[in-house]
Amino acid sequence: MKFLALIITAALSIAPAFADDSSPVGLWKNIDDVSGKPKALIRITDNNGVLQGKIEQLFRAPTEDQNPKCEKCEDARKNQPVIGLVIMTGLKKDGDEYNGGEILDPDNGKVYRSKMHLTDGGKKLSVRGYIGVPMLGRSQVWVRQE
């Protein structure tokens, strides 16, 4: 009986380590929609039903600045290090989508309206940034990392 209790306890303790594929919460690798190459690792967290995303790591060429600042940002993020920068805020679940939020492009400093939805059984995240209406924007596919 003690052995069974030990197995159950061990199984429950490692369960949180597995990603919940029905939620975008977790670590994602964003793939640039222009170059097709990975740009960053972004951690999405949930705070009372509102999602936000923060850059944890950048994939940069050896010749590029490894710790760039958001020089083109026009708000409180101006000249802040890109690593650690909150780039996604305010997204809330709406059916199968998350919308109503904003996303920052640290390369140009612009803030766009944003929406996203899970694809491929929760292994990918389709993220769209747009001005005005979703048709006027750009999309990226992010790949779950954990």
VENNORTA-V692488 format. One record per run of one state. SS is the DSSP state (H for helix, E for strand, - for the rest). FROM is the first residue (numbers start at 1). TO is the last residue. Records with the same first field share a line. If there is no record, write none. Layout:
# VENNORTA-V692488
SS = FROM-TO  FROM-TO
This chain:
# VENNORTA-V692488
- = 1-1  16-25  32-37  48-49  59-68  70-80  82-85  95-96  106-109  123-123  131-136  145-146
H = 2-15  120-122
E = 26-31  38-47  50-58  69-69  81-81  86-94  97-105  110-119  124-130  137-144
